[in-house]
Amino acid sequence: MDLQRRQVLIGGLAGLAGLAGMRPSAAASALEANRLSFYHIHTAETLSVAYREHGVIVPDAIAAIDHLLRDFRTGEAHNIDVDLLDTLSLLHEASGRRGRFEIISGYRSPRTNAALRAATSGVAEKSLHIHGRAIDVRSTGLATSELRDAALELARGGVGYYRQSNFVHLDTGAFRSW
């Protein structure tokens, strides 16, 4: 698509977005791919993938993300909530699309969650990690405090800031922070 036609299309979407109450950037991003890059600190696995192209979910990409974010202790995988990926995508935009996400914890099996809960404080009994709706991350494109601030600005779920451990917890539950 040539640049002038693309600009007209994006402008039209921005106008429609205004009528629909969407941000123009959200409408424009529907024209593009939602790409995320990850590094898992426990497995040393990397993944760079477009999980949504032109607003359509890419099943093979979702399967790759589900595998990467598996419980690294047990090998069990779970479907990861696409809303969580969308939150990560918006945070990646906030970084100017720099860097990648470093994964500390994605999906946790109920057994792993119970073991962590018994060994340390701060692990919720009904953690959203068990349902593929939470992730603990940091970004190479933003300082951890900046990642937290950007997540709080989005107000798209839970945001926990763990300064000493240098990560942010994100989930797709009700908006709250700690």
C-alpha positions in Angstrom: 0.0 0.0 0.0 1.5 3.4 -0.9 2.2 5.9 1.8 -0.5 8.4 0.8 -3.3 5.8 0.7 -2.1 4.4 4.0 -2.2 7.9 5.6 -5.8 8.4 4.3 -6.8 5.0 5.7 -5.2 5.7 9.1 -6.8 9.1 9.2 -10.2 7.6 8.4 -9.7 5.0 11.1 -8.7 7.7 13.6 -12.0 9.5 12.8 -14.0 6.4 13.3 -12.0 5.7 16.5 -13.0 9.1 17.8 -16.6 8.3 17.2 -16.3 4.9 18.8 -14.3 6.2 21.8 -11.1 4.4 20.8 -7.7 6.0 20.7 -6.5 6.6 17.2 -3.3 4.7 17.8 -5.4 1.6 18.8 -7.3 1.8 15.5 -4.2 2.3 13.5 -2.5 -0.6 15.2 -5.3 -2.8 13.9 -3.6 -2.3 10.5 -0.3 -3.6 11.7 1.1 -6.6 13.4 1.3 -6.8 17.2 4.8 -8.1 17.7 6.4 -9.2 21.0 9.9 -10.3 21.8 10.7 -12.3 24.8 13.6 -13.8 26.7 12.9 -16.3 29.5 15.4 -15.9 32.3 15.0 -19.5 33.6 15.2 -21.4 30.3 17.2 -18.9 28.1 14.7 -19.3 25.4 13.9 -16.4 23.1 10.9 -15.7 20.9 10.0 -12.8 18.6 6.6 -13.2 17.1 3.6 -11.4 15.7 0.7 -12.8 17.6 -1.9 -10.6 15.8 -1.7 -9.4 12.2 -4.2 -6.8 10.9 -6.3 -7.4 14.0 -6.4 -11.2 13.5 -4.9 -13.6 16.0 -2.1 -15.8 14.6 -2.7 -19.3 16.1 0.8 -20.6 15.6 2.2 -17.5 17.3 -0.1 -18.0 20.3 0.9 -21.6 20.5 4.6 -20.6 20.6 3.9 -18.0 23.3 1.9 -20.6 25.4 4.9 -22.9 25.1 7.4 -20.2 26.1 5.3 -19.1 29.1 4.8 -22.6 30.3 5.5 -23.6 33.9 9.3 -24.0 33.5 9.4 -26.2 36.7 6.9 -28.8 35.5 6.8 -28.3 31.7 3.0 -27.8 31.8 1.6 -25.3 29.4 -1.6 -23.4 29.5 -3.4 -20.9 27.2 -2.2 -17.4 27.9 -4.9 -14.7 27.9 -4.7 -12.6 24.8 -5.7 -9.6 26.8 -2.4 -10.0 28.7 -0.5 -10.1 25.4 -2.4 -6.9 24.3 -1.3 -5.2 27.5 2.3 -6.2 26.8 1.9 -4.9 23.3 0.7 -1.5 24.6 3.6 -1.4 27.0 6.0 -2.2 24.2 4.5 0.8 22.3 5.1 2.9 25.4 8.8 2.0 25.2 9.0 3.2 21.6 9.0 -0.4 20.5 12.5 -0.8 22.0 13.9 -3.9 23.7 12.2 -7.1 24.7 10.4 -8.6 27.7 12.4 -10.7 30.1 10.1 -13.4 31.6 10.4 -14.2 35.3 7.2 -16.2 35.5 4.3 -16.9 33.2 1.9 -19.7 33.7 2.2 -21.6 37.0 0.6 -25.0 37.6 -1.5 -25.3 40.7 1.2 -27.6 42.2 4.0 -25.1 41.5 1.9 -22.2 42.9 1.2 -24.2 46.1 4.9 -25.0 46.5 5.9 -21.3 46.0 3.2 -20.3 48.4 4.6 -22.6 51.1 8.1 -21.5 50.5 7.7 -17.7 50.4 5.3 -14.9 51.2 3.5 -12.8 48.5 2.2 -15.8 46.4 -1.6 -15.6 46.1 -3.5 -18.9 46.7 -5.7 -18.1 43.8 -3.0 -16.5 41.6 -4.0 -15.5 38.1 -0.8 -17.2 37.0 -2.7 -20.5 37.4 -5.1 -19.4 34.7 -2.6 -18.0 32.2 -3.8 -14.4 33.1 -0.6 -13.1 34.8 3.0 -12.6 34.0 6.1 -11.3 35.9 8.3 -9.3 33.6 10.8 -6.6 33.1 11.7 -4.8 29.9 15.0 -4.0 28.3 13.3 -1.0 26.7 12.2 0.6 29.9 13.4 0.8 33.5 11.3 -1.3 35.7 9.8 1.7 37.5 8.9 3.2 34.0 7.3 -0.1 33.1 5.2 0.0 36.3 4.2 3.6 35.6 3.2 2.8 32.0 1.2 -0.2 33.2 -0.6 1.9 35.9 -1.4 4.5 33.2 -3.1 1.8 31.1 -5.2 0.7 34.1 -5.8 -2.7 32.4 -5.6 -5.1 35.4 -3.3 -5.8 38.3 0.1 -4.1 38.5 2.5 -5.2 41.2 5.9 -3.5 41.5 8.8 -5.6 43.0 11.6 -3.1 43.1 14.0 -5.4 45.0 13.5 -8.2 42.6 13.4 -5.9 39.6 10.2 -7.0 38.0 6.6 -6.0 37.4 3.6 -8.3 37.9 0.8 -7.8 35.3 -2.5 -9.5 35.2 -5.9 -9.3 33.5 -7.9 -9.2 36.7 -9.6 -6.0 38.1 -7.4 -2.9 38.1 -5.4 -2.6 41.3 -1.8 -2.0 42.3 0.7 -2.8 45.0 
